[in-house]
Amino acid sequence: MFRNCKWWLALLAALSVCSNAAAGNEAVFAQGGFVPYVELTPTTEPATRGLERRVVFFVNFSCPYCRGIHRTLGEWSKGLPPAIRYEVVPAVGLAAHAPMAVAYYAVLSAAPAKLEAYSEQLYSMLQDEHRPVDDVETYVAAAKAVGLSRETFLKATQEDEVRKFALRAQALTAAYGLTEVPTVVVGNRYLTNPRRVQNQQEAFVMVMNGLVSMLYRGGSGSAMQ
């Protein structure tokens, strides 16, 4: 298990929980009107720098709602304007969430072409097979299922770059005050989640299209310039 790995213990010690204002909990209705997103207050947090042209999808692989929207958003992202990038980030709001982030970024480092297949394996193993989230064998098994050897996967978990990405995931989770997943942050400016449209995927995609359009056109003070 991860607790038997010195590397893992060091990483868990670094991933302390520090949550800011819970932007994700703001009311869906404000001043009598429907609000499908939150406009974020500008932040100077180092982790958020450079995200003005990015759509960030925060997930937890044990979350059924994340699983339900993951593939839809992945397909949707293929139609984004060239200037805007799409990124999946495992939310790390608690130290217990760290194994998913490390495993995800280890596969991103070792075999990026296998990352989507690996994500599907994690959803299946954690939700359908009810494998423990804190056991390294869960993540090793998922890696092997997509063609990565145990040795390759475990070696990747110890890379400095993987550690940096996992710490960044924790920092972003805290910077945006996330209290639920799935959550999407568009251009470091707008925050939304499927709950705001009763988990209706078609409606959520429409919200996402609108937010990207607002971002791309500059909204109320160009976030892209």
C-alpha positions, 0 to 999 in steps of 0.5 A: 500500500502507499503507506509503505512507500517513503516517497508516498509518505513524503508526498502526503505530508506535503499535501496539507488541506488549505481551503479558501472561500467555497466558490462552488457553493454559491447559490444557483439563483441570485437576485431572482435569476438563474446563474449557471456559473460563478465569476471568480474574483481575480487571484494572485495564487501562483498555481493559477498563473497562465490559466487564462486560456485554459479550461480545467476540469476537476475530477475525482475518479470515485465520483459517478458524476465525474464519470458521467460527464468525463467523456462528454467534455473530452469530446467537447474539448476537441472543438475548442478554439486553437488558443484555448487548451483543455486540461483534466486535473484530479482534485486534491482537497484531502490527503486521501485524494492524493493517490489518484493525482499521483497515479494520473500524472504518473501515466501522463508522464510515462505514457500520455497516449494511454491517459484516457484509457487509464482514466476509464480503468480508474472509474471502473475499478473504483466504482464498479469493482469497489477497489480501495482508493488508498491501495497502490495495487488499485493504480498498478492494476489499472496501469497494467490494464492499459499496457503499462508494467508495474515497474514503469508505473511505479518508477513514474510515481517517483519522478519530480515532475509527477510530484510537482503536478500533484502538488499543483493539483492540490494548490489549484483545488485550494485556490478555487475553494473547490468543495465538490466535483465535477467542477470546471474553471474556464479561463481562470475566470468562470466556475461551473458544474453540472449540478447547476443544470441538474446534471443535464449533459446537453444543458451543461455543454451549452453553458460551457459553450457560452463561457468559452465564447465569453472568454474568447470574446473578452467578456467584460474586460478581455481575459485573453489579451 
